[in-house]
Amino acid sequence: MTFSENFVKESVAVLHAVDVDSIELCAVGLANVRDRGGRLFILGVGGSAGHASHAVNDFRKICSFEAYAPTDNVSELTARTNDEGWDTTFTQWLLGSRINDRDGILVLSVGGGDAERNVSNNIVRALQLAKERGAAIFGVVGRDGGYTTRVADASVVIPPLYPDHITPHTEGLAAVIWHLFVSHPALAKTPTRWESLPS
């Protein structure tokens, strides 16, 4: 079997192992945030920051969400990192955005944040602030979900079935899951372009 054949086989197995009930809980919870007039703040670091930008577009355009990603403003992100330190980049941005109990956070992350191991501390601190402010928390995460899964209202854990490929499977399938969210009847408001064209 080639590497490509094996990787596709692994991806299918991981996707089949995802808990679909957790996906439904996230979709309904996200819809509740939107329907009560809340905003959605999407947090991701590294490759997941790229996912966050893409997901913001989808939630805004397809789901009529007011959605933002703090990593989309590289000037503010780097100024805060330089002046205040990496760990508070998201909390200070969320404070400036006046996060409140109508809002929601969606974390896209391989590990979900782990303060003990000093990994993605800015996500951990952002979630601590979100809890203080009463904002809803959702996640699409890998491994054991880390801090995100411990404090989330609902989260989807991409099962780490293949230890050598946890990061690529988590990041790859996170895109599948958030596309499922924005296509979900509880969330979708606007048809996507190709599906709206006559066949």
ChimeraX attribute file (.defattr): number of C-alpha atoms within 10 A of each C-alpha:
attribute: neighborCount
match mode: 1-to-1
recipient: residues
	/A:1	6
	/A:2	6
	/A:3	8
	/A:4	9
	/A:5	9
	/A:6	11
	/A:7	16
	/A:8	12
	/A:9	11
	/A:10	16
	/A:11	19
	/A:12	13
	/A:13	14
	/A:14	19
	/A:15	17
	/A:16	12
	/A:17	14
	/A:18	16
	/A:19	14
	/A:20	13
	/A:21	12
	/A:22	15
	/A:23	22
	/A:24	18
	/A:25	16
	/A:26	23
	/A:27	23
	/A:28	16
	/A:29	20
	/A:30	27
	/A:31	21
	/A:32	18
	/A:33	20
	/A:34	21
	/A:35	14
	/A:36	10
	/A:37	12
	/A:38	22
	/A:39	23
	/A:40	26
	/A:41	22
	/A:42	25
	/A:43	26
	/A:44	24
	/A:45	17
	/A:46	11
	/A:47	15
	/A:48	23
	/A:49	20
	/A:50	16
	/A:51	22
	/A:52	29
	/A:53	19
	/A:54	15
	/A:55	24
	/A:56	20
	/A:57	16
	/A:58	21
	/A:59	25
	/A:60	17
	/A:61	18
	/A:62	18
	/A:63	23
	/A:64	16
	/A:65	24
	/A:66	17
	/A:67	25
	/A:68	21
	/A:69	25
	/A:70	22
	/A:71	23
	/A:72	14
	/A:73	9
	/A:74	10
	/A:75	10
	/A:76	14
	/A:77	17
	/A:78	15
	/A:79	13
	/A:80	18
	/A:81	15
	/A:82	11
	/A:83	9
	/A:84	12
	/A:85	12
	/A:86	16
	/A:87	19
	/A:88	18
	/A:89	25
	/A:90	27
	/A:91	21
	/A:92	19
	/A:93	18
	/A:94	18
	/A:95	14
	/A:96	9
	/A:97	13
	/A:98	10
	/A:99	22
	/A:100	19
	/A:101	15
	/A:102	18
	/A:103	25
	/A:104	26
	/A:105	25
	/A:106	27
	/A:107	28
	/A:108	32
	/A:109	31
	/A:110	28
	/A:111	22
	/A:112	26
	/A:113	24
	/A:114	17
	/A:115	14
	/A:116	7
	/A:117	8
	/A:118	11
	/A:119	15
	/A:120	21
	/A:121	21
	/A:122	24
	/A:123	27
	/A:124	24
	/A:125	20
	/A:126	23
	/A:127	27
	/A:128	16
	/A:129	19
	/A:130	23
	/A:131	16
	/A:132	11
	/A:133	16
	/A:134	15
	/A:135	22
	/A:136	25
	/A:137	25
	/A:138	26
	/A:139	28
	/A:140	29
	/A:141	27
	/A:142	25
	/A:143	18
	/A:144	16
	/A:145	23
	/A:146	20
	/A:147	20
	/A:148	29
	/A:149	23
	/A:150	12
	/A:151	18
	/A:152	20
	/A:153	16
	/A:154	25
	/A:155	27
	/A:156	25
	/A:157	27
	/A:158	28
	/A:159	21
	/A:160	18
	/A:161	15
	/A:162	14
	/A:163	9
	/A:164	9
	/A:165	13
	/A:166	19
	/A:167	20
	/A:168	14
	/A:169	25
	/A:170	27
	/A:171	20
	/A:172	16
	/A:173	21
	/A:174	24
	/A:175	18
	/A:176	12
	/A:177	18
	/A:178	23
	/A:179	15
	/A:180	16
	/A:181	24
	/A:182	25
	/A:183	20
	/A:184	17
	/A:185	13
	/A:186	16
	/A:187	23
	/A:188	20
	/A:189	17
	/A:190	14
	/A:191	13
	/A:192	14
	/A:193	8
	/A:194	8
	/A:195	8
	/A:196	9
	/A:197	8
	/A:198	5
	/A:199	5
